[in-house]
Amino acid sequence: MPFRFESLEIWHQAVAFSNDAYKLVAKFPDHEKYGLSNQITRAANSVSLNIAEGAGRDTNADFSRFLGIAVGSTFEVVSASFLARNQGYISQETHALLYAQAEKLGKSINRFRRTLKP
């Protein structure tokens, strides 16, 4: 029997977002391995992990709280991508693509989150 989160489109979007974050940071310089690249992947992973954890909670209010954390982690990746762009680790085009993906993901999570409200 699948877990509840596996049926959620937002979870699948979040997993894809995390996969793309790993591809992005693979091109960073070695000295960023424990710095910005680690921060980006941890924040990106946090999105799908919080969706999954929230889906396992007993109340919609609790689930909604975890979805809020997931949105915050999405924003953290976006903020870090500005830093990466400013350091020349990613191009403006790559930044714009990640930004658009994060914007879509954040909106999708918030749209789903509104369905949980009484």
PAVO-255373 format. One record per atom (N, C-alpha, C, O): residue number from 0; residue in one letter; chain; atom name; y, x, z. Coordinates in steps of 0.05 Angstrom, whole numbers. Example, Ala and Ser with C-alpha at 12.3 -4.5 7.8 and 13.67 -1.06 7.14 Angstrom:
residues 2
0	A	A	N	-114	264	156
0	A	A	CA	-90	246	156
0	A	A	C	-66	264	156
0	A	A	O	-66	285	169
1	S	A	N	-45	257	142
1	S	A	CA	-21	273	143
1	S	A	C	1	258	157
1	S	A	O	23	268	161
***
This chain:
residues 118
0	M	A	N	-24	17	0
0	M	A	CA	0	0	0
0	M	A	C	25	18	0
0	M	A	O	27	35	17
1	P	A	N	43	14	-19
1	P	A	CA	66	31	-20
1	P	A	C	86	26	3
1	P	A	O	86	4	14
2	F	A	N	101	46	9
2	F	A	CA	122	43	29
2	F	A	C	145	26	18
2	F	A	O	149	26	-6
3	R	A	N	159	13	35
3	R	A	CA	181	-5	26
3	R	A	C	201	10	9
3	R	A	O	210	0	-12
4	F	A	N	208	35	16
4	F	A	CA	229	49	1
4	F	A	C	221	55	-27
4	F	A	O	238	58	-45
5	E	A	N	195	57	-33
5	E	A	CA	185	64	-59
5	E	A	C	192	42	-80
5	E	A	O	194	48	-104
6	S	A	N	197	18	-71
6	S	A	CA	204	-4	-90
6	S	A	C	235	-5	-94
6	S	A	O	244	-22	-110
7	L	A	N	250	12	-81
7	L	A	CA	279	10	-83
7	L	A	C	290	29	-105
7	L	A	O	284	53	-105
8	E	A	N	304	17	-123
8	E	A	CA	316	33	-145
8	E	A	C	335	54	-134
8	E	A	O	337	76	-145
9	I	A	N	349	48	-112
9	I	A	CA	368	68	-101
9	I	A	C	353	93	-91
9	I	A	O	363	115	-92
10	W	A	N	328	89	-81
10	W	A	CA	313	112	-72
10	W	A	C	305	129	-96
10	W	A	O	306	153	-95
11	H	A	N	297	117	-118
11	H	A	CA	290	132	-142
11	H	A	C	314	146	-154
11	H	A	O	312	169	-163
12	Q	A	N	338	134	-153
12	Q	A	CA	362	147	-162
12	Q	A	C	368	171	-144
12	Q	A	O	377	192	-154
13	A	A	N	364	168	-118
13	A	A	CA	370	189	-99
13	A	A	C	351	213	-103
13	A	A	O	359	236	-101
14	V	A	N	326	207	-109
14	V	A	CA	307	229	-115
14	V	A	C	315	244	-140
14	V	A	O	314	269	-140
15	A	A	N	323	230	-160
15	A	A	CA	333	243	-185
15	A	A	C	358	259	-179
15	A	A	O	361	281	-190
16	F	A	N	376	249	-162
16	F	A	CA	400	263	-155
16	F	A	C	393	290	-141
16	F	A	O	405	310	-147
17	S	A	N	374	289	-123
17	S	A	CA	365	312	-109
17	S	A	C	353	333	-128
17	S	A	O	358	357	-126
18	N	A	N	336	323	-147
18	N	A	CA	324	341	-167
18	N	A	C	346	355	-183
18	N	A	O	343	379	-189
19	D	A	N	366	340	-190
19	D	A	CA	388	352	-206
19	D	A	C	404	372	-189
19	D	A	O	413	392	-200
20	A	A	N	406	367	-163
20	A	A	CA	420	386	-146
20	A	A	C	405	412	-145
20	A	A	O	418	434	-145
21	Y	A	N	379	411	-143
21	Y	A	CA	363	436	-143
21	Y	A	C	367	452	-169
21	Y	A	O	369	476	-168
22	K	A	N	367	438	-191
22	K	A	CA	372	451	-217
22	K	A	C	399	464	-218
22	K	A	O	403	486	-228
23	L	A	N	419	450	-207
23	L	A	CA	446	460	-206
23	L	A	C	448	486	-190
23	L	A	O	460	505	-200
24	V	A	N	438	486	-166
24	V	A	CA	442	510	-149
24	V	A	C	424	533	-157
24	V	A	O	428	556	-148
25	A	A	N	404	528	-173
25	A	A	CA	387	550	-183
25	A	A	C	403	571	-198
25	A	A	O	394	594	-201
26	K	A	N	426	563	-208
26	K	A	CA	443	581	-224
26	K	A	C	464	595	-207
26	K	A	O	479	611	-217
27	F	A	N	465	588	-181
27	F	A	CA	485	600	-164
27	F	A	C	478	630	-159
27	F	A	O	455	637	-162
28	P	A	N	498	646	-152
28	P	A	CA	492	674	-145
28	P	A	C	474	676	-120
28	P	A	O	474	658	-103
29	D	A	N	459	698	-118
29	D	A	CA	441	702	-96
29	D	A	C	454	700	-69
29	D	A	O	443	691	-49
30	H	A	N	479	710	-67
30	H	A	CA	492	710	-41
30	H	A	C	499	682	-31
30	H	A	O	507	679	-7
31	E	A	N	495	662	-47
31	E	A	CA	500	634	-39
31	E	A	C	474	620	-30
31	E	A	O	474	596	-23
32	K	A	N	452	635	-31
32	K	A	CA	426	622	-24
32	K	A	C	426	608	3
32	K	A	O	415	586	5
33	Y	A	N	438	620	23
33	Y	A	CA	439	608	49
33	Y	A	C	467	596	55
33	Y	A	O	473	589	78
34	G	A	N	483	593	35
34	G	A	CA	509	582	39
34	G	A	C	512	555	24
34	G	A	O	499	535	32
35	L	A	N	528	555	4
35	L	A	CA	535	531	-10
35	L	A	C	510	518	-24
35	L	A	O	507	493	-24
36	S	A	N	492	534	-35
36	S	A	CA	469	522	-48
36	S	A	C	451	508	-28
36	S	A	O	441	486	-33
37	N	A	N	448	520	-4
37	N	A	CA	432	507	17
37	N	A	C	445	481	26
37	N	A	O	431	461	30
38	Q	A	N	471	482	29
38	Q	A	CA	486	458	38
38	Q	A	C	483	435	17
38	Q	A	O	479	412	25
39	I	A	N	485	442	-8
39	I	A	CA	483	421	-29
39	I	A	C	455	409	-29
39	I	A	O	453	385	-30
40	T	A	N	434	425	-28
40	T	A	CA	407	414	-29
40	T	A	C	401	398	-4
40	T	A	O	387	378	-6
41	R	A	N	410	408	19
41	R	A	CA	405	392	43
41	R	A	C	419	365	42
41	R	A	O	407	345	50
42	A	A	N	444	365	33
42	A	A	CA	458	339	31
42	A	A	C	445	321	11
42	A	A	O	443	297	15
43	A	A	N	438	332	-12
43	A	A	CA	425	316	-33
43	A	A	C	398	304	-24
43	A	A	O	392	281	-29
44	N	A	N	383	321	-10
44	N	A	CA	357	311	1
44	N	A	C	362	289	22
44	N	A	O	346	270	25
45	S	A	N	383	292	37
45	S	A	CA	390	272	58
45	S	A	C	394	244	47
45	S	A	O	388	225	62
46	V	A	N	402	242	23
46	V	A	CA	407	215	11
46	V	A	C	380	200	10
46	V	A	O	378	178	21
47	S	A	N	360	211	-3
47	S	A	CA	335	196	-6
47	S	A	C	321	194	21
47	S	A	O	307	174	27
48	L	A	N	323	215	37
48	L	A	CA	310	214	63
48	L	A	C	321	193	82
48	L	A	O	306	180	96
49	N	A	N	347	189	81
49	N	A	CA	359	168	98
49	N	A	C	353	140	87
49	N	A	O	350	121	103
50	I	A	N	351	137	61
50	I	A	CA	343	111	50
50	I	A	C	315	105	59
50	I	A	O	310	82	68
51	A	A	N	297	125	58
51	A	A	CA	269	120	66
51	A	A	C	268	114	96
51	A	A	O	254	96	104
52	E	A	N	282	130	112
52	E	A	CA	281	125	141
52	E	A	C	292	98	148
52	E	A	O	281	84	165
53	G	A	N	314	91	136
53	G	A	CA	326	65	141
53	G	A	C	309	42	133
53	G	A	O	308	21	147
54	A	A	N	294	45	111
54	A	A	CA	276	24	102
54	A	A	C	254	19	123
54	A	A	O	242	-3	123
55	G	A	N	248	38	139
55	G	A	CA	227	35	159
55	G	A	C	237	23	186
55	G	A	O	221	20	204
56	R	A	N	263	18	187
56	R	A	CA	274	7	212
56	R	A	C	269	-23	215
56	R	A	O	262	-37	195
57	D	A	N	271	-33	239
57	D	A	CA	265	-61	245
57	D	A	C	286	-81	237
57	D	A	O	280	-104	232
58	T	A	N	311	-72	236
58	T	A	CA	332	-92	230
58	T	A	C	348	-83	205
58	T	A	O	350	-60	199
59	N	A	N	360	-103	193
59	N	A	CA	378	-97	170
59	N	A	C	402	-81	179
59	N	A	O	413	-64	164
60	A	A	N	412	-86	203
60	A	A	CA	435	-71	213
60	A	A	C	428	-41	215
60	A	A	O	444	-24	208
61	D	A	N	405	-35	225
61	D	A	CA	396	-8	227
61	D	A	C	393	5	199
61	D	A	O	401	27	195
62	F	A	N	381	-10	181
62	F	A	CA	377	-1	154
62	F	A	C	405	5	141
62	F	A	O	408	26	128
63	S	A	N	423	-13	146
63	S	A	CA	450	-10	135
63	S	A	C	464	16	145
63	S	A	O	478	29	131
64	R	A	N	459	22	171
64	R	A	CA	471	46	183
64	R	A	C	460	71	168
64	R	A	O	475	89	162
65	F	A	N	434	71	163
65	F	A	CA	423	94	149
65	F	A	C	432	96	120
65	F	A	O	436	118	109
66	L	A	N	437	73	107
66	L	A	CA	448	73	80
66	L	A	C	477	84	81
66	L	A	O	485	98	62
67	G	A	N	492	79	102
67	G	A	CA	518	90	105
67	G	A	C	517	121	107
67	G	A	O	534	135	95
68	I	A	N	497	131	121
68	I	A	CA	494	160	123
68	I	A	C	487	171	95
68	I	A	O	496	192	88
69	A	A	N	470	156	80
69	A	A	CA	462	165	53
69	A	A	C	487	167	35
69	A	A	O	489	186	20
70	V	A	N	505	148	37
70	V	A	CA	529	149	21
70	V	A	C	546	173	29
70	V	A	O	557	187	12
71	G	A	N	548	178	55
71	G	A	CA	563	201	64
71	G	A	C	551	227	54
71	G	A	O	566	245	47
72	S	A	N	525	229	53
72	S	A	CA	513	253	42
72	S	A	C	518	256	12
72	S	A	O	521	278	2
73	T	A	N	519	234	-2
73	T	A	CA	526	234	-30
73	T	A	C	554	246	-34
73	T	A	O	559	263	-51
74	F	A	N	573	237	-17
74	F	A	CA	600	247	-18
74	F	A	C	601	277	-11
74	F	A	O	618	292	-22
75	E	A	N	584	285	7
75	E	A	CA	583	313	14
75	E	A	C	575	331	-10
75	E	A	O	587	352	-14
76	V	A	N	556	322	-25
76	V	A	CA	548	336	-49
76	V	A	C	572	338	-69
76	V	A	O	577	359	-81
77	V	A	N	586	316	-72
77	V	A	CA	610	316	-90
77	V	A	C	631	337	-80
77	V	A	O	641	352	-96
78	S	A	N	636	336	-54
78	S	A	CA	656	355	-43
78	S	A	C	647	384	-48
78	S	A	O	663	401	-55
79	A	A	N	622	389	-43
79	A	A	CA	611	416	-48
79	A	A	C	612	424	-77
79	A	A	O	615	447	-84
80	S	A	N	609	404	-95
80	S	A	CA	611	411	-123
80	S	A	C	639	419	-131
80	S	A	O	642	435	-150
81	F	A	N	659	409	-118
81	F	A	CA	687	418	-122
81	F	A	C	689	448	-115
81	F	A	O	701	464	-129
82	L	A	N	677	455	-92
82	L	A	CA	677	483	-83
82	L	A	C	663	501	-103
82	L	A	O	672	522	-109
83	A	A	N	640	491	-112
83	A	A	CA	624	507	-132
83	A	A	C	640	511	-158
83	A	A	O	639	532	-170
84	R	A	N	653	490	-166
84	R	A	CA	669	492	-191
84	R	A	C	692	511	-187
84	R	A	O	698	528	-204
85	N	A	N	705	510	-164
85	N	A	CA	728	527	-158
85	N	A	C	719	557	-157
85	N	A	O	735	574	-163
86	Q	A	N	695	562	-149
86	Q	A	CA	684	589	-147
86	Q	A	C	673	599	-174
86	Q	A	O	665	622	-177
87	G	A	N	672	581	-193
87	G	A	CA	662	588	-220
87	G	A	C	632	587	-222
87	G	A	O	620	598	-240
88	Y	A	N	618	574	-202
88	Y	A	CA	589	572	-203
88	Y	A	C	580	551	-222
88	Y	A	O	558	552	-233
89	I	A	N	596	531	-227
89	I	A	CA	590	509	-246
89	I	A	C	615	504	-263
89	I	A	O	637	510	-255
90	S	A	N	610	494	-286
90	S	A	CA	632	488	-305
90	S	A	C	644	461	-298
90	S	A	O	634	445	-282
91	Q	A	N	667	456	-309
91	Q	A	CA	680	430	-306
91	Q	A	C	663	408	-317
91	Q	A	O	661	386	-305
92	E	A	N	649	413	-339
92	E	A	CA	631	393	-350
92	E	A	C	608	386	-332
92	E	A	O	601	363	-328
93	T	A	N	596	407	-320
93	T	A	CA	574	402	-302
93	T	A	C	584	387	-277
93	T	A	O	570	369	-267
94	H	A	N	607	395	-268
94	H	A	CA	619	381	-245
94	H	A	C	623	352	-251
94	H	A	O	617	334	-234
95	A	A	N	634	346	-274
95	A	A	CA	639	318	-282
95	A	A	C	613	302	-284
95	A	A	O	613	279	-276
96	L	A	N	592	314	-294
96	L	A	CA	566	300	-296
96	L	A	C	555	294	-268
96	L	A	O	546	271	-263
97	L	A	N	557	313	-250
97	L	A	CA	547	308	-222
97	L	A	C	565	288	-208
97	L	A	O	555	271	-194
98	Y	A	N	590	289	-213
98	Y	A	CA	609	270	-201
98	Y	A	C	602	242	-210
98	Y	A	O	601	223	-194
99	A	A	N	598	238	-236
99	A	A	CA	591	211	-247
99	A	A	C	565	201	-235
99	A	A	O	562	178	-229
100	Q	A	N	545	219	-233
100	Q	A	CA	519	211	-222
100	Q	A	C	522	203	-193
100	Q	A	O	510	183	-184
101	A	A	N	538	218	-178
101	A	A	CA	542	212	-150
101	A	A	C	557	186	-146
101	A	A	O	552	170	-128
102	E	A	N	577	181	-164
102	E	A	CA	592	157	-163
102	E	A	C	574	133	-167
102	E	A	O	576	113	-153
103	K	A	N	557	134	-187
103	K	A	CA	538	113	-193
103	K	A	C	519	108	-170
103	K	A	O	514	85	-162
104	L	A	N	509	130	-159
104	L	A	CA	490	128	-136
104	L	A	C	504	115	-112
104	L	A	O	493	97	-99
105	G	A	N	528	125	-105
105	G	A	CA	542	114	-82
105	G	A	C	548	84	-86
105	G	A	O	544	69	-67
106	K	A	N	556	76	-109
106	K	A	CA	561	48	-115
106	K	A	C	535	31	-113
106	K	A	O	535	9	-102
107	S	A	N	513	42	-123
107	S	A	CA	488	28	-122
107	S	A	C	479	24	-93
107	S	A	O	469	3	-85
108	I	A	N	481	45	-77
108	I	A	CA	474	43	-48
108	I	A	C	491	22	-34
108	I	A	O	481	5	-20
109	N	A	N	517	23	-39
109	N	A	CA	535	4	-26
109	N	A	C	530	-25	-35
109	N	A	O	532	-43	-19
110	R	A	N	524	-28	-60
110	R	A	CA	517	-55	-71
110	R	A	C	492	-65	-57
110	R	A	O	492	-89	-48
111	F	A	N	472	-49	-54
111	F	A	CA	448	-57	-40
111	F	A	C	453	-62	-11
111	F	A	O	443	-81	1
112	R	A	N	470	-45	1
112	R	A	CA	477	-48	29
112	R	A	C	490	-75	35
112	R	A	O	485	-87	56
113	R	A	N	506	-85	17
113	R	A	CA	519	-111	21
113	R	A	C	499	-133	21
113	R	A	O	504	-154	33
114	T	A	N	475	-130	8
114	T	A	CA	455	-151	9
114	T	A	C	442	-153	36
114	T	A	O	429	-173	42
115	L	A	N	445	-133	53
115	L	A	CA	432	-133	79
115	L	A	C	449	-147	100
115	L	A	O	440	-154	122
116	K	A	N	475	-151	94
116	K	A	CA	493	-163	113
116	K	A	C	487	-193	116
116	K	A	O	480	-206	96
117	P	A	N	490	-204	140
117	P	A	CA	485	-232	144
117	P	A	C	506	-250	130
117	P	A	O	504	-274	132
***
